[in-house]
Amino acid sequence: MTERKMMKVLSGESVFPPPIWIMRQAGRYLPEYRATRAEAGGFLDLCYTPKLATEVTLQPIRRYGFDAAILFSDILVVPDALGRKVAFKEGEGPVLEPLDLAEVDALDPTAIHGRLAPVYEAVELIRAGLPAETTFLGFCGAPWTVATYMIAGRGTTDQGPARKAALGDPEGFAKLVDVLVEASIAYLAKQISCGVDAVQIFDTWAGVLDESEFEKWVIAPAKRIVAGLRAIHPNARVIGFPKGAQALLERYVVETGVDAVGIDWTVPHAFARDRIQPRAAVQGNLDPMRVVVGGRALDEGVDRVLDGLGAGRLIFNLGHGITPEADPAHMARLVDRVRGARR
Ligand code: CP3
């Protein structure tokens, strides 16, 4: 069997040049994505139409030959599958019907698979369409980050509504997190059964919590998801991405048991090399703005990541998703520079 480079790193090997993929690699910076998106109509229609979700998943693989493809979907399909109203409004981002914690008892995590059936179908189609050497990643949103959108009903800058709910009614909030942990395990386990090689848990808003809240709502749920998934699929490989976790990254890695951790671009390389890479693979951490600017800013950033982290277990990526204004030609330059690197 072809050995998938990224799976080697997730299994404990250091590989140089490192495997590369890019968060949000299928997205609005690509003209071919915008064309398929227009054909689909709504964003959720794109997520729930297996042929179209497959097409946009494969687009960045065709164009750049990344080492991993990530399932095209969104973290908010889980609240949608739990029966909450979710819409994506042009230029506004996601809009949900705000959740009151008193409503949590009505949410049934075992009822999600019907609505998510087209996603599982897309997983099977994508697997069949991928080159043998390409790793296929599934994903879900972490309970904390998904809860922030469910409670506020939209994105906010400081996640004030969810922080207030978690501090003011910890028992009620814990029930919501329990529902999301159960739903996430079931959703990820099914993605693996249908053909993904590994999964990523996106905790975009982990960085707004103090230490004790981070333990409760970021570390503990991720640990339960990893354990629950491995109870079903013992060899499940998991990447955690607690964005903004800073010094708490080390505890996150040790306590959750993830195989790799995504680090944002503010994490110092010496810290990641000395404290994190001995315990897990590191994924990151180029500032997405360097792909917008290109040229020397891009080259220097790429070289710094490779110099700082390339001796250990590294998956090259950005420190967060690529932005719509990034130039596709800059991405090609980035890939060439990583692939051409020599130590
Ligand atoms: O990485 C990929 O290419 C796979 C697809 C993917 C999307 N969203 C597609 C998407 C993934 C992995 C996500 C994750 C996601 N979604 C996160 C966690 C990662 C992160 O970037 O922080 C979050 C917080 C969301 C919720 C979400 N979805 C927001 C806040 C928005 C609006 C902001 C934006 O970037 O437009 C979305 C919409 C969304 N999800 C788009 C895409 C390609 C753009 C929608 C469009 O095409 O109109």
Boltz pocket constraint, residues with backbone or C-beta under 6 A from the ligand:
constraints:
  - pocket:
      binder: B
      contacts: [[A, 22], [A, 23], [A, 24], [A, 25], [A, 26], [A, 27], [A, 28], [A, 37], [A, 43], [A, 70], [A, 71], [A, 72], [A, 73], [A, 74], [A, 75], [A, 76], [A, 88], [A, 92], [A, 93], [A, 94], [A, 139], [A, 141], [A, 145], [A, 155], [A, 202], [A, 204], [A, 320], [A, 321]]
      max_distance: 6.0
